[in-house]
Amino acid sequence: MNQRELDQLSINTIRFLAVDAVQKANSGHPGMPLDAAPMAYVLWTRYLKHNPADPQWIDRDRFVLSAGHGSALLYALLHLTGYEEMTLEQLERFRQWQSLTPGHPESHMAGCVEASTGPLGQGIGNAVGMAIAEAHLAARYNRPGHELFDHHTYALAGDGDMMEGVQAEAASLAGHLRLGKLIILYDSNRVTLSGTTSLAFTEDVAARYRAYGWHVQRIDDGNDLAAISRALQAARETKDQPSLIVVQTVIGFGSPDKAGTFDAHGSPLGVDEVKKTKANLGWPEEPTFLIPEPALRHLRSAIERGNTAEDGWKRRFAEYAKQFPELAREIERRFRRELPASWASNLPEFPADAKGMATRKASEVVLQALARTVPELVGGSGDLDPSTYTWLKEDGDFESPLRPREGVQGTVGGGWGYAGRNIHFGVREHAMGAAVNGLVYHGGFIPFGATFLVFSDYMRAAIRLSAIAQLHGIWVFTHDSIAVGEDGPTHEAVEQVLALRAIPGMVVLRPGDANETRCAWQVAIERKTGPTALIFTRQHVPTLDRRVYAPADGLRRGAYVLNPEQTQPELILIGTGSEVSLIAGAERVLRERGMRVRLVSMPSWELFANEAAEYRQSVLPAEVTARLAVEAGRSIGWERWVGPTGDILSVDRFGASAPGDVVMKEYGFSVDNVVARALALLAW
Amino acid sequence: MNQRELDQLSINTIRFLAVDAVQKANSGHPGMPLDAAPMAYVLWTRYLKHNPADPQWIDRDRFVLSAGHGSALLYALLHLTGYEEMTLEQLERFRQWQSLTPGHPESHMAGCVEASTGPLGQGIGNAVGMAIAEAHLAARYNRPGHELFDHHTYALAGDGDMMEGVQAEAASLAGHLRLGKLIILYDSNRVTLSGTTSLAFTEDVAARYRAYGWHVQRIDDGNDLAAISRALQAARETKDQPSLIVVQTVIGFGSPDKAGTFDAHGSPLGVDEVKKTKANLGWPEEPTFLIPEPALRHLRSAIERGNTAEDGWKRRFAEYAKQFPELAREIERRFRRELPASWASNLPEFPADAKGMATRKASEVVLQALARTVPELVGGSGDLDPSTYTWLKEDGDFESPLRPREGVQGTVGGGWGYAGRNIHFGVREHAMGAAVNGLVYHGGFIPFGATFLVFSDYMRAAIRLSAIAQLHGIWVFTHDSIAVGEDGPTHEAVEQVLALRAIPGMVVLRPGDANETRCAWQVAIERKTGPTALIFTRQHVPTLDRRVYAPADGLRRGAYVLNPEQTQPELILIGTGSEVSLIAGAERVLRERGMRVRLVSMPSWELFANEAAEYRQSVLPAEVTARLAVEAGRSIGWERWVGPTGDILSVDRFGASAPGDVVMKEYGFSVDNVVARALALLAW
């Protein structure tokens, strides 16, 4: 068998593993694997640096299947190249209960899957994040003669990806950052779920990517292996621009009746058409899931190549570790996902202060301290650093060393190149979300992304995926309520805290003062099993006197009693965030009237719900039924905590444009009103 | 005073009204009004067809301030050109409680504001929707010699707009649709909130828009009125492409110390700098809010021009009405927002059917019937027609008559040009949302946008704005739960119903069978005060036998008793959507065991919450405390309806990839499990 025959045999093996998997599941997308198998084959056999024997090798190339509906293609590649967990049985159990081969790739199910994709466009953003990760690690750790970090990020995208806004944002950002090691193969089969792209999508994608500053190539025939290989080579040689390779393909290639049609996109070909397609491409009808030995041997050589490559890297790493032992330990630590021993040693304690400070401001102070001890803490905002206060002052801007910095205002962090830790995402919240996820997927980072709370809506799809994939990323949302004031309802969060709480696996923390803010950051840094959303105020809130009130680290349990000395409460006031000081003020008034009021700060429903029943009962005793929750957000869900006879002071309409204190007062967020509502409860 | 002097006087009047408003509020964005006043002035005085005496004139040009943070510019223009409600006092009360001049424009506050903008990029999408509206109305109603609909849509956008994904999606769509009457002025001042665009945004926007198929022009000097005028003229003469005019400006123009810097973007200039700026541009320091008489007279001539233009149009409309009385009545009716008398006359009744049908399928049947009687019902999906079943079969595709339809698959609606009512939005959920909002803003439409429920996350910012602006649009979300099955957690809605319920002013309807689906559409069509979200299943659900169960129009009240003959219930089962048939099945089992079970279908929390307490008590009697809610979504908020001793069968984690019935069963959604949970409640 000559190379050409072996190539074709291998490609058809990939194709029909995918087709058989879809057909057996009677569900899935056969069209893309049929057309994209050649480009995937060329990439995986000639360029992709990976080691199936060690899916976690730090310096492997990353491959993101952005067109996640083509998952069967990915699973076939993983099985054929020798990833142990991706057995043939898993392929046969495609899309079945608890298989490692769900309908769309899920990285937390199978360690060899680099990213959870499927919602279109996200994979492009993930890939941009991974390329940022590689560039940063290389700039920070590589030394002359020691190119420890030197890998590419590849993504395979489809027409649907290319229509999504998150993709557009991410591509614009990647072009700006000149991420030369990012290479996207665009499988342009011109068919989507509902028809041909001529229905809705006739832009010139290549020209658009050129406008972003990308290196762009076109291949007219998706089966032209030599052309694909040349293009990949040229893309790899282009060091100063990300690369897009537009590959014209025919969806469902090989299917006599369905190739080139949208019937091949999202449904199994059908038993008869599978037969015809196999016949057409010279493939035996039976058995299904056929893997010819020469193809397997050829594709499994990835293990040997991978072991060789990784062994070489390990030797280089050992050399590096001799010369730079601290750096080497730091790298290993980061990828083991362990925090530095003394990471929390210098966190600030904030003194009691009646005027206090905005929690976004307290967050800034905490963040600076964390940045000094936790080098994997890297992130940025959606063009809002001067407002979210998330700029790491001692760590420079992440930027292309090739891009002149003339006329830059608004930051003083120039000259760091890719070693900077502040990523300027631009007004691109959604791409920020997907890129932050990409940084986690890559490994070696605890990344954060920041914007105003109300604009969490712009990036919600990415936030959701961070929760599905159980990613240790941190979402920082400031300007958290109607107290934003003059900017008005379009900029005032009302339902966003609830909407974030609604996402399974998310921990939402709305700290009540500066010291709770410190503890909230600690939780977010420590919590490895999923994302944390930190919700901060724009406006000042008093820093509670912790000599009077309980220590702020009660936050770790989600809710805690601020005044435990009051052991016989007749009323419980529950507050979160800026409303904690409000209930504290009300308690003082009520106490003067002789009432026994318990104060509960409840920064996180999720953490509190995870506590044992005894603890929950100790904070919210069932026998105290007069309860008032105060939160400048929607009331939905608070019934769980205040019970049937409780009351909720909330915001169940949109905000308004006026000075923040006016809006808060008009909406009932005043000590007087809290007192009045509390008294009404006791009368009840 | 010569024209040049009058121009400058007028422009500076606009500038300093805005600057004084910001300074008085001590909050806002002075930089953009200073730099964009010249282009706005040229547009508003030489091209914009509008009548300040009648802000609702149907054939006026639409002007969208996409860069909504420059609202003071818009308010100044509206006041100066003579919109009655936009008094000088309103400008003086900029950003104050209950003024018509909130921080960002709000169309429901002031009728002369065309769109609620501020969240960046949305205005571009709104403008695309308005241009679609004009093109459709022209195609549908204009007749040779009767150009009733012949107006432009203008938008003024900034750098922030140009970074947002929603903008990219909308621009790609507009280019595809060749919306020649859409003209965007891009105020390229190269400064955003956090600094200069060189920090994060260096793409070639002009080239990108050309790649979308737009006509693109550049103006190097934002103060060059002649160049601006020529460009607008050329844009208007370009009939087959939308136009982008890139205008290079200097933010905060005229401010000696802040022009060209990001200090001029989002904060008042300050008292001293206002003085210096006024001196620099030859403007008196006092009084503030100065409006020189010649400028006012000049700008107020808009009223006379507007009256003349509208009078001419009214005469033409009268002529038209003579020749085409039915069409004229239809136009008037649509813009009065009245439904046709017999709009609901031919809606289907679905017979009882144990196998039943997916509610998305029932929706399709209802939608076809509605399309016949409600011509203003126009919409489409995000590339999902074959799955959302939202294609209007008799009404053709909305498409450019100039774009060849070769190779189109997936639809049979060709040849309608802009008269088609099915808009192929492409995989652009966010732009779909903003464009649907634009259709409502334009007037004459009840538009809908459809996608999978899980992808409501992609368009959430637009959905929120539809609620803020109280827009009568309809969001159609199918594939509503883990029952989606094989596509897995990335495609399975869990928290989305709750997240939609969280949006104030939104009515969320999750009908339980085909007949409830009909009623849900009726509510959505009738409900003029805000948006409605319709939530449909992918999978079959039984069509309940309404001879046995109560009529489906109980849906209108949000929740209703399905089996009212059971007057002494010991247990209440509450279900929504696909879970209604589940509780009905459980009730049969429990009845056989001698238990008295009430069944409540609860398609909408919001409608039910709006009912009188007596009705709510009649459905959910306080004395029946054994209650079980069953919904394949998050439990949060259900406590309100089941009370402290109730139970909730819900989905509080992400879904899974497997056949839908398997996933539902594994997650506990079976008659057996509902029965078991019910029995446990009664034991309790």
Interface residues (C-beta under 8 A of the other chain):
Chain A: A25 S27 G28 G68 R95 Q96 W97 Q98 S99 P102 G103 H104 E106 S116 T117 G118 P119 L120 G121 D159 G160 M163 E164 G165 V166 Q167 A168 E169 S172 L173 G175 H176 V191 T192 L193 S194 G195 T196 S198 L199 A200 F201 T202 E203 D204 V205 A206 A207 R208 R210 A211 Y212 G213 T261 F262 S381 D383 L384 D385 P386 S387 D397 E399 R403 R405 E406 G407 V408 Q409 G410 T411 H424 F425 G426 V427 R428 H430 A431 V454 F455 D457 Y458 R460 A461 R464 L465 A467 I468 G485 E486 D487 G488 P489 T490 H491 V494 E495 L498 A499 R501 A502 I503 P504 G505 R634 I636 G637 E639 R640 G643 P644 D652 R653 F654 A656 S657 A658 P659 V662 V663 E666
Chain B: A25 S27 G28 G68 R95 Q96 W97 Q98 S99 P102 G103 H104 E106 S116 T117 G118 P119 L120 G121 D159 G160 M163 E164 G165 V166 Q167 A168 E169 S172 L173 G175 H176 V191 T192 L193 S194 G195 T196 S198 L199 A200 F201 T202 E203 D204 V205 A206 A207 R208 R210 A211 Y212 G213 T261 F262 S381 D383 L384 D385 P386 S387 D397 E399 R403 R405 E406 G407 V408 Q409 G410 T411 H424 F425 G426 V427 R428 H430 A431 V454 F455 D457 Y458 R460 A461 R464 L465 A467 I468 G485 E486 D487 G488 P489 T490 H491 V494 E495 L498 A499 R501 A502 I503 P504 G505 R634 I636 G637 E639 R640 G643 P644 D652 R653 F654 A656 S657 A658 P659 V662 V663 E666
